[in-house]
């Protein structure tokens, strides 16, 4: 049971619904919960837009996969489901989703993507595990702007992971279906986010 019930769509700021319809096909319960304080929902959405804008080598799909890695490390099943849904909407393949957690041995990811995943896992860990080797590898494959974008995704999902796990935000049908299809092989379930 969620700590705070999400507001109905009619009470969610309409400009937020428009943004999330594009990326997720609807306004997530996390935003509908934040909308109890609309200034928080608007500020979060503005940060989301800024972080997810691509100004360098990163793609929409890769950013969602980095968000998945962050959410997997922190254990937020709600965000795992949403990042996989968004990655499918931005063109990921079944093979890439299947190999996400075995990415180091997968031919479906580039060396740069593998380094970004290593970084995301280390940056999302508590205590933080970004060390000189990971930092050096990041600089070999990504420029400063790309590194800022990658860490922006990790930090954005760090916020969402804490929000949704603490709220026990209820998962919506579409992300639940997508996660069940692509993540159940790794033992994914909705857990406390189920209805």
ABEGO torsion letter per residue (X at the ends): XBABBBBBAAABBAAAAAAAAAAAGEBBAAAAAAAABAAAAAAAAAAAAAAABBABABBAAAAAAAAAAAAAAAGBAAAAAAAAAAAAAAGBBAAAAAAAAAAAABAABBAAAAAAAAAAAAAABOBBABBAAAAAAAAAABBAAAAAAAAAAAAAAAAAAAAAAAAGBBBBAAAAAAAAAAAAAAGBBAEAABX
